[in-house]
């Protein structure tokens, strides 16, 4: 099932197969939790995220985030070592830090403004 999800996303022309891939991913997650095999799903989802970013298929990852398909946490399976907080943090991803350049108080600009008056 893991290979099928990946194949559907990678072979998709645009978002053509995304609905089917999403259905497979949801089913895989549900069954993994039910069968107490959360680590298999969690490893797969982590690899899938890396692959999607690497292969420029972030629009599918955005869809995963929108539909809140995250790691299976310990509240959903007693076999999981992932906390609910860790699962949500994984879904959100890393915050991108944007550096804002420091604005210097330039006396020349003030002088120019005074000259215009």
N, CA, C and O atoms as a Tinker XYZ file with bonds, in Angstrom:
   468  protein
     1  N      0.834000   -1.190000    0.000000    73     2
     2  CA     0.000000    0.000000    0.000000    64     1     3
     3  C      0.881000    1.257000    0.000000    63     2     4     5
     4  O      0.557000    2.250000   -0.651000    81     3
     5  N      1.995000    1.201000    0.735000    73     3     6
     6  CA     2.912000    2.341000    0.774000    64     5     7
     7  C      3.430000    2.671000   -0.619000    63     6     8     9
     8  O      3.445000    3.832000   -1.028000    81     7
     9  N      3.853000    1.645000   -1.340000    73     7    10
    10  CA     4.364000    1.849000   -2.689000    64     9    11
    11  C      3.281000    2.413000   -3.609000    63    10    12    13
    12  O      3.562000    3.234000   -4.482000    81    11
    13  N      2.063000    1.970000   -3.407000    73    11    14
    14  CA     0.953000    2.433000   -4.253000    64    13    15
    15  C      0.684000    3.924000   -4.022000    63    14    16    17
    16  O      0.465000    4.669000   -4.977000    81    15
    17  N      0.701000    4.352000   -2.778000    73    15    18
    18  CA     0.491000    5.771000   -2.468000    64    17    19
    19  C      1.568000    6.611000   -3.156000    63    18    20    21
    20  O      1.274000    7.593000   -3.838000    81    19
    21  N      2.809000    6.201000   -2.962000    73    19    22
    22  CA     3.925000    6.936000   -3.565000    64    21    23
    23  C      3.813000    6.948000   -5.081000    63    22    24    25
    24  O      4.007000    7.988000   -5.711000    81    23
    25  N      3.502000    5.807000   -5.667000    73    23    26
    26  CA     3.379000    5.701000   -7.119000    64    25    27
    27  C      2.260000    6.604000   -7.650000    63    26    28    29
    28  O      2.439000    7.290000   -8.656000    81    27
    29  N      1.117000    6.602000   -6.980000    73    27    30
    30  CA     0.000000    7.437000   -7.429000    64    29    31
    31  C      0.371000    8.915000   -7.436000    63    30    32    33
    32  O      0.037000    9.648000   -8.368000    81    31
    33  N      1.061000    9.339000   -6.395000    73    31    34
    34  CA     1.445000   10.751000   -6.310000    64    33    35
    35  C      2.480000   11.091000   -7.378000    63    34    36    37
    36  O      2.358000   12.108000   -8.061000    81    35
    37  N      3.487000   10.253000   -7.521000    73    35    38
    38  CA     4.573000   10.547000   -8.458000    64    37    39
    39  C      4.141000   10.424000   -9.915000    63    38    40    41
    40  O      4.651000   11.148000  -10.771000    81    39
    41  N      3.212000    9.521000  -10.209000    73    39    42
    42  CA     2.740000    9.331000  -11.581000    64    41    43
    43  C      1.618000   10.287000  -11.963000    63    42    44    45
    44  O      1.211000   10.350000  -13.123000    81    43
    45  N      1.130000   11.021000  -10.991000    73    43    46
    46  CA     0.001000   11.917000  -11.220000    64    45    47
    47  C      0.387000   13.089000  -12.111000    63    46    48    49
    48  O      1.423000   13.722000  -11.909000    81    47
    49  N     -0.445000   13.367000  -13.086000    73    47    50
    50  CA    -0.284000   14.570000  -13.902000    64    49    51
    51  C     -1.071000   15.659000  -13.198000    63    50    52    53
    52  O     -2.302000   15.659000  -13.214000    81    51
    53  N     -0.356000   16.582000  -12.584000    73    51    54
    54  CA    -1.022000   17.565000  -11.726000    64    53    55
    55  C     -1.570000   16.844000  -10.513000    63    54    56    57
    56  O     -0.847000   16.118000   -9.829000    81    55
    57  N     -2.841000   17.046000  -10.250000    73    55    58
    58  CA    -3.485000   16.410000   -9.092000    64    57    59
    59  C     -4.380000   15.246000   -9.499000    63    58    60    61
    60  O     -5.237000   14.811000   -8.729000    81    59
    61  N     -4.177000   14.753000  -10.700000    73    59    62
    62  CA    -5.021000   13.716000  -11.301000    64    61    63
    63  C     -5.302000   12.513000  -10.383000    63    62    64    65
    64  O     -6.449000   12.078000  -10.279000    81    63
    65  N     -4.276000   11.976000   -9.720000    73    63    66
    66  CA    -4.450000   10.774000   -8.892000    64    65    67
    67  C     -4.407000   11.069000   -7.392000    63    66    68    69
    68  O     -4.342000   10.146000   -6.579000    81    67
    69  N     -4.443000   12.326000   -7.033000    73    67    70
    70  CA    -4.308000   12.689000   -5.619000    64    69    71
    71  C     -5.468000   12.173000   -4.762000    63    70    72    73
    72  O     -5.253000   11.774000   -3.617000    81    71
    73  N     -6.681000   12.175000   -5.292000    73    71    74
    74  CA    -7.816000   11.675000   -4.507000    64    73    75
    75  C     -7.626000   10.206000   -4.159000    63    74    76    77
    76  O     -7.844000    9.798000   -3.019000    81    75
    77  N     -7.218000    9.413000   -5.145000    73    75    78
    78  CA    -6.997000    7.985000   -4.910000    64    77    79
    79  C     -5.836000    7.772000   -3.933000    63    78    80    81
    80  O     -5.918000    6.921000   -3.047000    81    79
    81  N     -4.760000    8.540000   -4.093000    73    79    82
    82  CA    -3.611000    8.433000   -3.186000    64    81    83
    83  C     -4.023000    8.796000   -1.758000    63    82    84    85
    84  O     -3.592000    8.157000   -0.798000    81    83
    85  N     -4.857000    9.821000   -1.630000    73    83    86
    86  CA    -5.321000   10.252000   -0.303000    64    85    87
    87  C     -6.189000    9.172000    0.333000    63    86    88    89
    88  O     -6.057000    8.897000    1.526000    81    87
    89  N     -7.069000    8.562000   -0.443000    73    87    90
    90  CA    -7.902000    7.469000    0.080000    64    89    91
    91  C     -7.037000    6.308000    0.568000    63    90    92    93
    92  O     -7.291000    5.738000    1.629000    81    91
    93  N     -6.018000    5.965000   -0.210000    73    91    94
    94  CA    -5.111000    4.883000    0.186000    64    93    95
    95  C     -4.350000    5.244000    1.460000    63    94    96    97
    96  O     -4.183000    4.406000    2.346000    81    95
    97  N     -3.894000    6.484000    1.547000    73    95    98
    98  CA    -3.142000    6.925000    2.720000    64    97    99
    99  C     -4.013000    6.884000    3.982000    63    98   100   101
   100  O     -3.556000    6.456000    5.042000    81    99
   101  N     -5.252000    7.326000    3.864000    73    99   102
   102  CA    -6.175000    7.298000    5.009000    64   101   103
   103  C     -6.455000    5.865000    5.452000    63   102   104   105
   104  O     -6.482000    5.569000    6.646000    81   103
   105  N     -6.664000    4.978000    4.475000    73   103   106
   106  CA    -6.917000    3.572000    4.791000    64   105   107
   107  C     -5.697000    2.937000    5.449000    63   106   108   109
   108  O     -5.825000    2.198000    6.425000    81   107
   109  N     -4.525000    3.226000    4.915000    73   107   110
   110  CA    -3.288000    2.697000    5.488000    64   109   111
   111  C     -3.118000    3.155000    6.929000    63   110   112   113
   112  O     -2.745000    2.364000    7.795000    81   111
   113  N     -3.389000    4.422000    7.187000    73   111   114
   114  CA    -3.269000    4.966000    8.544000    64   113   115
   115  C     -4.252000    4.286000    9.494000    63   114   116   117
   116  O     -3.883000    3.866000   10.591000    81   115
   117  N     -5.490000    4.184000    9.064000    73   115   118
   118  CA    -6.540000    3.574000    9.892000    64   117   119
   119  C     -6.206000    2.122000   10.237000    63   118   120   121
   120  O     -6.322000    1.714000   11.393000    81   119
   121  N     -5.798000    1.353000    9.248000    73   119   122
   122  CA    -5.486000   -0.063000    9.466000    64   121   123
   123  C     -4.219000   -0.241000   10.294000    63   122   124   125
   124  O     -4.130000   -1.166000   11.102000    81   123
   125  N     -3.243000    0.635000   10.099000    73   123   126
   126  CA    -2.005000    0.559000   10.890000    64   125   127
   127  C     -2.296000    0.795000   12.371000    63   126   128   129
   128  O     -1.741000    0.116000   13.235000    81   127
   129  N     -3.163000    1.750000   12.657000    73   127   130
   130  CA    -3.542000    2.019000   14.050000    64   129   131
   131  C     -4.327000    0.842000   14.624000    63   130   132   133
   132  O     -4.105000    0.430000   15.762000    81   131
   133  N     -5.245000    0.311000   13.826000    73   131   134
   134  CA    -6.083000   -0.803000   14.287000    64   133   135
   135  C     -5.260000   -2.050000   14.572000    63   134   136   137
   136  O     -5.544000   -2.784000   15.519000    81   135
   137  N     -4.236000   -2.289000   13.750000    73   135   138
   138  CA    -3.410000   -3.485000   13.906000    64   137   139
   139  C     -2.223000   -3.267000   14.848000    63   138   140   141
   140  O     -1.337000   -4.115000   14.949000    81   139
   141  N     -2.216000   -2.116000   15.538000    73   139   142
   142  CA    -1.124000   -1.769000   16.450000    64   141   143
   143  C      0.238000   -1.836000   15.761000    63   142   144   145
   144  O      1.194000   -2.395000   16.298000    81   143
   145  N      0.306000   -1.259000   14.571000    73   143   146
   146  CA     1.559000   -1.147000   13.833000    64   145   147
   147  C      1.803000    0.313000   13.447000    63   146   148   149
   148  O      2.027000    0.620000   12.276000    81   147
   149  N      1.760000    1.208000   14.432000    73   147   150
   150  CA     1.886000    2.630000   14.109000    64   149   151
   151  C      3.263000    3.036000   13.605000    63   150   152   153
   152  O      3.384000    3.963000   12.804000    81   151
   153  N      4.301000    2.346000   14.069000    73   151   154
   154  CA     5.656000    2.747000   13.677000    64   153   155
   155  C      5.901000    2.548000   12.185000    63   154   156   157
   156  O      6.643000    3.310000   11.566000    81   155
   157  N      5.282000    1.531000   11.615000    73   155   158
   158  CA     5.430000    1.305000   10.176000    64   157   159
   159  C      4.824000    2.479000    9.409000    63   158   160   161
   160  O      5.434000    3.000000    8.476000    81   159
   161  N      3.623000    2.889000    9.807000    73   159   162
   162  CA     2.985000    4.027000    9.149000    64   161   163
   163  C      3.766000    5.310000    9.404000    63   162   164   165
   164  O      3.982000    6.101000    8.486000    81   163
   165  N      4.186000    5.517000   10.633000    73   163   166
   166  CA     4.899000    6.752000   10.975000    64   165   167
   167  C      6.204000    6.887000   10.192000    63   166   168   169
   168  O      6.532000    7.974000    9.715000    81   167
   169  N      6.942000    5.799000   10.060000    73   167   170
   170  CA     8.178000    5.832000    9.258000    64   169   171
   171  C      7.857000    6.157000    7.802000    63   170   172   173
   172  O      8.551000    6.942000    7.156000    81   171
   173  N      6.797000    5.541000    7.303000    73   171   174
   174  CA     6.396000    5.789000    5.921000    64   173   175
   175  C      6.013000    7.254000    5.707000    63   174   176   177
   176  O      6.435000    7.867000    4.727000    81   175
   177  N      5.221000    7.813000    6.612000    73   175   178
   178  CA     4.782000    9.196000    6.450000    64   177   179
   179  C      5.966000   10.158000    6.496000    63   178   180   181
   180  O      5.985000   11.152000    5.769000    81   179
   181  N      6.940000    9.873000    7.335000    73   179   182
   182  CA     8.147000   10.710000    7.390000    64   181   183
   183  C      8.920000   10.630000    6.079000    63   182   184   185
   184  O      9.375000   11.648000    5.558000    81   183
   185  N      9.068000    9.421000    5.552000    73   183   186
   186  CA     9.762000    9.248000    4.264000    64   185   187
   187  C      8.977000    9.909000    3.133000    63   186   188   189
   188  O      9.559000   10.530000    2.244000    81   187
   189  N      7.664000    9.771000    3.175000    73   187   190
   190  CA     6.817000   10.368000    2.143000    64   189   191
   191  C      6.972000   11.883000    2.133000    63   190   192   193
   192  O      7.074000   12.496000    1.070000    81   191
   193  N      6.988000   12.474000    3.299000    73   191   194
   194  CA     7.162000   13.926000    3.392000    64   193   195
   195  C      8.489000   14.344000    2.750000    63   194   196   197
   196  O      8.533000   15.295000    1.969000    81   195
   197  N      9.560000   13.634000    3.080000    73   195   198
   198  CA    10.874000   13.940000    2.493000    64   197   199
   199  C     10.849000   13.790000    0.974000    63   198   200   201
   200  O     11.386000   14.632000    0.255000    81   199
   201  N     10.230000   12.727000    0.490000    73   199   202
   202  CA    10.150000   12.474000   -0.945000    64   201   203
   203  C      9.350000   13.560000   -1.651000    63   202   204   205
   204  O      9.737000   14.027000   -2.722000    81   203
   205  N      8.242000   13.956000   -1.055000    73   203   206
   206  CA     7.396000   14.983000   -1.669000    64   205   207
   207  C      8.133000   16.303000   -1.801000    63   206   208   209
   208  O      8.015000   16.990000   -2.816000    81   207
   209  N      8.885000   16.653000   -0.784000    73   207   210
   210  CA     9.656000   17.896000   -0.831000    64   209   211
   211  C     10.771000   17.770000   -1.869000    63   210   212   213
   212  O     10.991000   18.675000   -2.673000    81   211
   213  N     11.463000   16.646000   -1.839000    73   211   214
   214  CA    12.579000   16.416000   -2.764000    64   213   215
   215  C     12.126000   16.403000   -4.222000    63   214   216   217
   216  O     12.816000   16.936000   -5.092000    81   215
   217  N     10.978000   15.802000   -4.490000    73   215   218
   218  CA    10.485000   15.647000   -5.861000    64   217   219
   219  C      9.529000   16.773000   -6.286000    63   218   220   221
   220  O      8.856000   16.684000   -7.313000    81   219
   221  N      9.491000   17.823000   -5.473000    73   219   222
   222  CA     8.673000   18.994000   -5.786000    64   221   223
   223  C      7.173000   18.679000   -5.896000    63   222   224   225
   224  O      6.481000   19.207000   -6.767000    81   223
   225  N      6.697000   17.831000   -5.021000    73   223   226
   226  CA     5.272000   17.493000   -4.960000    64   225   227
   227  C      4.677000   18.006000   -3.652000    63   226   228   229
   228  O      3.867000   17.333000   -3.015000    81   227
   229  N      5.090000   19.197000   -3.269000    73   227   230
   230  CA     4.636000   19.757000   -1.994000    64   229   231
   231  C      3.137000   20.045000   -1.987000    63   230   232   233
   232  O      2.542000   20.182000   -0.917000    81   231
   233  N      2.521000   20.139000   -3.161000    73   231   234
   234  CA     1.077000   20.356000   -3.183000    64   233   235
   235  C      0.328000   19.155000   -2.593000    63   234   236   237
   236  O     -0.755000   19.324000   -2.032000    81   235
   237  N      0.886000   17.952000   -2.710000    73   235   238
   238  CA     0.259000   16.796000   -2.060000    64   237   239
   239  C      0.486000   16.856000   -0.555000    63   238   240   241
   240  O     -0.403000   16.514000    0.225000    81   239
   241  N      1.670000   17.288000   -0.151000    73   239   242
   242  CA     1.921000   17.445000    1.289000    64   241   243
   243  C      0.963000   18.486000    1.877000    63   242   244   245
   244  O      0.442000   18.297000    2.976000    81   243
   245  N      0.733000   19.566000    1.162000    73   243   246
   246  CA    -0.213000   20.588000    1.620000    64   245   247
   247  C     -1.599000   19.986000    1.824000    63   246   248   249
   248  O     -2.318000   20.354000    2.753000    81   247
   249  N     -1.953000   19.084000    0.972000    73   247   250
   250  CA    -3.255000   18.416000    1.097000    64   249   251
   251  C     -3.292000   17.512000    2.332000    63   250   252   253
   252  O     -4.309000   17.435000    3.021000    81   251
   253  N     -2.188000   16.839000    2.601000    73   251   254
   254  CA    -2.094000   16.008000    3.809000    64   253   255
   255  C     -2.280000   16.884000    5.043000    63   254   256   257
   256  O     -3.003000   16.515000    5.968000    81   255
   257  N     -1.630000   18.033000    5.055000    73   255   258
   258  CA    -1.737000   18.973000    6.176000    64   257   259
   259  C     -3.172000   19.464000    6.306000    63   258   260   261
   260  O     -3.719000   19.499000    7.408000    81   259
   261  N     -3.783000   19.843000    5.191000    73   259   262
   262  CA    -5.162000   20.349000    5.202000    64   261   263
   263  C     -6.125000   19.320000    5.771000    63   262   264   265
   264  O     -7.055000   19.666000    6.498000    81   263
   265  N     -5.900000   18.051000    5.439000    73   263   266
   266  CA    -6.780000   16.980000    5.914000    64   265   267
   267  C     -6.326000   16.385000    7.246000    63   266   268   269
   268  O     -6.904000   15.411000    7.727000    81   267
   269  N     -5.286000   16.979000    7.840000    73   267   270
   270  CA    -4.773000   16.572000    9.164000    64   269   271
   271  C     -4.442000   15.091000    9.258000    63   270   272   273
   272  O     -4.792000   14.430000   10.236000    81   271
   273  N     -3.776000   14.579000    8.254000    73   271   274
   274  CA    -3.318000   13.191000    8.294000    64   273   275
   275  C     -1.896000   13.229000    8.837000    63   274   276   277
   276  O     -0.948000   13.552000    8.122000    81   275
   277  N     -1.772000   12.898000   10.089000    73   275   278
   278  CA    -0.475000   13.006000   10.739000    64   277   279
   279  C     -0.018000   11.659000   11.278000    63   278   280   281
   280  O     -0.650000   10.632000   11.034000    81   279
   281  N      1.066000   11.678000   11.996000    73   279   282
   282  CA     1.595000   10.466000   12.608000    64   281   283
   283  C      0.565000    9.875000   13.567000    63   282   284   285
   284  O     -0.251000   10.596000   14.141000    81   283
   285  N      0.612000    8.573000   13.730000    73   283   286
   286  CA    -0.264000    7.905000   14.694000    64   285   287
   287  C      0.358000    8.110000   16.068000    63   286   288   289
   288  O      1.486000    7.687000   16.317000    81   287
   289  N     -0.384000    8.761000   16.957000    73   287   290
   290  CA     0.162000    9.051000   18.283000    64   289   291
   291  C     -0.301000    8.025000   19.317000    63   290   292   293
   292  O     -1.127000    7.161000   19.025000    81   291
   293  N      0.238000    8.133000   20.511000    73   291   294
   294  CA    -0.021000    7.151000   21.577000    64   293   295
   295  C     -1.473000    7.126000   22.039000    63   294   296   297
   296  O     -1.898000    6.144000   22.647000    81   295
   297  N     -2.238000    8.168000   21.771000    73   295   298
   298  CA    -3.660000    8.149000   22.136000    64   297   299
   299  C     -4.471000    7.320000   21.139000    63   298   300   301
   300  O     -5.607000    6.937000   21.419000    81   299
   301  N     -3.877000    7.046000   19.969000    73   299   302
   302  CA    -4.571000    6.279000   18.940000    64   301   303
   303  C     -4.105000    4.830000   18.873000    63   302   304   305
   304  O     -4.798000    3.961000   18.344000    81   303
   305  N     -2.918000    4.589000   19.418000    73   303   306
   306  CA    -2.383000    3.231000   19.457000    64   305   307
   307  C     -1.425000    3.125000   20.638000    63   306   308   309
   308  O     -0.529000    3.952000   20.807000    81   307
   309  N     -1.629000    2.101000   21.441000    73   307   310
   310  CA    -0.773000    1.922000   22.613000    64   309   311
   311  C      0.662000    1.578000   22.224000    63   310   312   313
   312  O      1.570000    1.688000   23.048000    81   311
   313  N      0.872000    1.168000   20.985000    73   311   314
   314  CA     2.208000    0.812000   20.510000    64   313   315
   315  C      3.011000    2.015000   20.016000    63   314   316   317
   316  O      4.211000    1.903000   19.767000    81   315
   317  N      2.359000    3.148000   19.877000    73   315   318
   318  CA     3.045000    4.321000   19.343000    64   317   319
   319  C      3.866000    5.016000   20.414000    63   318   320   321
   320  O      3.448000    5.122000   21.567000    81   319
   321  N      5.038000    5.486000   20.018000    73   319   322
   322  CA     5.903000    6.245000   20.922000    64   321   323
   323  C      5.838000    7.746000   20.625000    63   322   324   325
   324  O      6.626000    8.526000   21.159000    81   323
   325  N      4.898000    8.138000   19.775000    73   323   326
   326  CA     4.744000    9.536000   19.378000    64   325   327
   327  C      3.648000   10.170000   20.230000    63   326   328   329
   328  O      2.553000    9.621000   20.352000    81   327
   329  N      3.948000   11.327000   20.818000    73   327   330
   330  CA     2.925000   12.037000   21.589000    64   329   331
   331  C      2.031000   12.817000   20.630000    63   330   332   333
   332  O      2.374000   13.040000   19.469000    81   331
   333  N      0.893000   13.218000   21.142000    73   331   334
   334  CA    -0.038000   14.009000   20.339000    64   333   335
   335  C      0.623000   15.320000   19.892000    63   334   336   337
   336  O      0.426000   15.767000   18.762000    81   335
   337  N      1.397000   15.919000   20.777000    73   335   338
   338  CA     2.087000   17.176000   20.469000    64   337   339
   339  C      3.120000   16.973000   19.361000    63   338   340   341
   340  O      3.244000   17.801000   18.458000    81   339
   341  N      3.860000   15.862000   19.437000    73   339   342
   342  CA     4.855000   15.568000   18.404000    64   341   343
   343  C      4.189000   15.347000   17.044000    63   342   344   345
   344  O      4.708000   15.769000   16.011000    81   343
   345  N      3.044000   14.686000   17.062000    73   343   346
   346  CA     2.319000   14.436000   15.812000    64   345   347
   347  C      1.862000   15.748000   15.175000    63   346   348   349
   348  O      1.963000   15.921000   13.960000    81   347
   349  N      1.365000   16.662000   15.988000    73   347   350
   350  CA     0.916000   17.950000   15.451000    64   349   351
   351  C      2.101000   18.790000   14.985000    63   350   352   353
   352  O      2.012000   19.495000   13.980000    81   351
   353  N      3.203000   18.711000   15.713000    73   351   354
   354  CA     4.403000   19.453000   15.321000    64   353   355
   355  C      4.922000   18.933000   13.982000    63   354   356   357
   356  O      5.351000   19.718000   13.136000    81   355
   357  N      4.886000   17.631000   13.789000    73   355   358
   358  CA     5.311000   17.036000   12.524000    64   357   359
   359  C      4.453000   17.552000   11.376000    63   358   360   361
   360  O      4.958000   17.857000   10.296000    81   359
   361  N      3.169000   17.643000   11.622000    73   359   362
   362  CA     2.241000   18.093000   10.586000    64   361   363
   363  C      2.497000   19.546000   10.209000    63   362   364   365
   364  O      2.419000   19.919000    9.039000    81   363
   365  N      2.800000   20.351000   11.204000    73   363   366
   366  CA     3.052000   21.766000   10.940000    64   365   367
   367  C      4.389000   21.978000   10.250000    63   366   368   369
   368  O      4.548000   22.912000    9.464000    81   367
   369  N      5.336000   21.121000   10.542000    73   367   370
   370  CA     6.654000   21.263000    9.933000    64   369   371
   371  C      7.461000   22.336000   10.605000    63   370   372   373
   372  O      7.072000   22.885000   11.636000    81   371
   373  N      8.578000   22.622000   10.015000    73   371   374
   374  CA     9.466000   23.638000   10.575000    64   373   375
   375  C      9.017000   25.010000   10.135000    63   374   376   377
   376  O      8.661000   25.236000    8.978000    81   375
   377  N      9.043000   25.913000   11.082000    73   375   378
   378  CA     8.728000   27.300000   10.766000    64   377   379
   379  C      9.912000   27.902000   10.027000    63   378   380   381
   380  O     11.061000   27.743000   10.437000    81   379
   381  N      9.622000   28.586000    8.950000    73   379   382
   382  CA    10.693000   29.247000    8.218000    64   381   383
   383  C     10.957000   30.599000    8.853000    63   382   384   385
   384  O     10.056000   31.415000    9.046000    81   383
   385  N     12.207000   30.801000    9.166000    73   383   386
   386  CA    12.589000   32.069000    9.776000    64   385   387
   387  C     12.970000   33.040000    8.667000    63   386   388   389
   388  O     13.841000   32.757000    7.844000    81   387
   389  N     12.311000   34.174000    8.662000    73   387   390
   390  CA    12.591000   35.191000    7.667000    64   389   391
   391  C     13.337000   36.310000    8.353000    63   390   392   393
   392  O     12.860000   36.895000    9.326000    81   391
   393  N     14.514000   36.597000    7.832000    73   391   394
   394  CA    15.302000   37.672000    8.423000    64   393   395
   395  C     14.871000   38.994000    7.816000    63   394   396   397
   396  O     14.816000   39.159000    6.598000    81   395
   397  N     14.572000   39.918000    8.693000    73   395   398
   398  CA    14.198000   41.250000    8.255000    64   397   399
   399  C     15.425000   42.131000    8.404000    63   398   400   401
   400  O     15.996000   42.226000    9.491000    81   399
   401  N     15.837000   42.779000    7.314000    73   399   402
   402  CA    17.030000   43.614000    7.421000    64   401   403
   403  C     16.785000   44.782000    8.371000    63   402   404   405
   404  O     15.693000   45.347000    8.439000    81   403
   405  N     17.821000   45.112000    9.083000    73   403   406
   406  CA    17.731000   46.211000   10.042000    64   405   407
   407  C     17.678000   47.533000    9.283000    63   406   408   409
   408  O     18.461000   47.769000    8.363000    81   407
   409  N     16.752000   48.379000    9.680000    73   407   410
   410  CA    16.624000   49.690000    9.058000    64   409   411
   411  C     17.454000   50.668000    9.865000    63   410   412   413
   412  O     17.256000   50.858000   11.065000    81   411
   413  N     18.381000   51.275000    9.168000    73   411   414
   414  CA    19.257000   52.220000    9.842000    64   413   415
   415  C     18.660000   53.622000    9.732000    63   414   416   417
   416  O     18.092000   54.002000    8.708000    81   415
   417  N     18.804000   54.351000   10.785000    73   415   418
   418  CA    18.345000   55.739000   10.771000    64   417   419
   419  C     19.397000   56.540000   10.006000    63   418   420   421
   420  O     20.495000   56.798000   10.499000    81   419
   421  N     19.034000   56.912000    8.823000    73   419   422
   422  CA    19.980000   57.582000    7.943000    64   421   423
   423  C     19.725000   59.083000    7.977000    63   422   424   425
   424  O     18.675000   59.557000    7.544000    81   423
   425  N     20.688000   59.816000    8.491000    73   423   426
   426  CA    20.552000   61.269000    8.589000    64   425   427
   427  C     20.475000   61.923000    7.218000    63   426   428   429
   428  O     19.889000   62.997000    7.082000    81   427
   429  N     21.058000   61.295000    6.196000    73   427   430
   430  CA    21.015000   61.851000    4.850000    64   429   431
   431  C     19.581000   61.954000    4.343000    63   430   432   433
   432  O     19.215000   62.932000    3.691000    81   431
   433  N     18.763000   60.927000    4.650000    73   431   434
   434  CA    17.368000   60.963000    4.220000    64   433   435
   435  C     16.628000   62.112000    4.903000    63   434   436   437
   436  O     15.829000   62.801000    4.269000    81   435
   437  N     16.889000   62.316000    6.175000    73   435   438
   438  CA    16.267000   63.433000    6.896000    64   437   439
   439  C     16.681000   64.767000    6.292000    63   438   440   441
   440  O     15.859000   65.670000    6.142000    81   439
   441  N     17.973000   64.887000    5.944000    73   439   442
   442  CA    18.469000   66.127000    5.334000    64   441   443
   443  C     17.786000   66.395000    4.001000    63   442   444   445
   444  O     17.434000   67.535000    3.699000    81   443
   445  N     17.597000   65.350000    3.205000    73   443   446
   446  CA    16.923000   65.516000    1.923000    64   445   447
   447  C     15.486000   65.982000    2.099000    63   446   448   449
   448  O     14.997000   66.834000    1.358000    81   447
   449  N     14.817000   65.407000    3.093000    73   447   450
   450  CA    13.432000   65.802000    3.347000    64   449   451
   451  C     13.352000   67.262000    3.763000    63   450   452   453
   452  O     12.447000   67.982000    3.341000    81   451
   453  N     14.294000   67.700000    4.589000    73   451   454
   454  CA    14.306000   69.088000    5.020000    64   453   455
   455  C     14.563000   70.032000    3.850000    63   454   456   457
   456  O     14.015000   71.133000    3.814000    81   455
   457  N     15.380000   69.616000    2.906000    73   455   458
   458  CA    15.686000   70.439000    1.733000    64   457   459
   459  C     14.467000   70.605000    0.830000    63   458   460   461
   460  O     14.328000   71.619000    0.147000    81   459
   461  N     13.580000   69.602000    0.829000    73   459   462
   462  CA    12.400000   69.650000   -0.024000    64   461   463
   463  C     11.341000   70.620000    0.516000    63   462   464   465
   464  O     10.481000   71.081000   -0.235000    81   463
   465  N     11.401000   70.917000    1.769000    73   463   466
   466  CA    10.391000   71.779000    2.374000    64   465   467
   467  C     10.574000   73.204000    2.071000    63   466   468
   468  O      9.788000   74.037000    2.521000    81   467
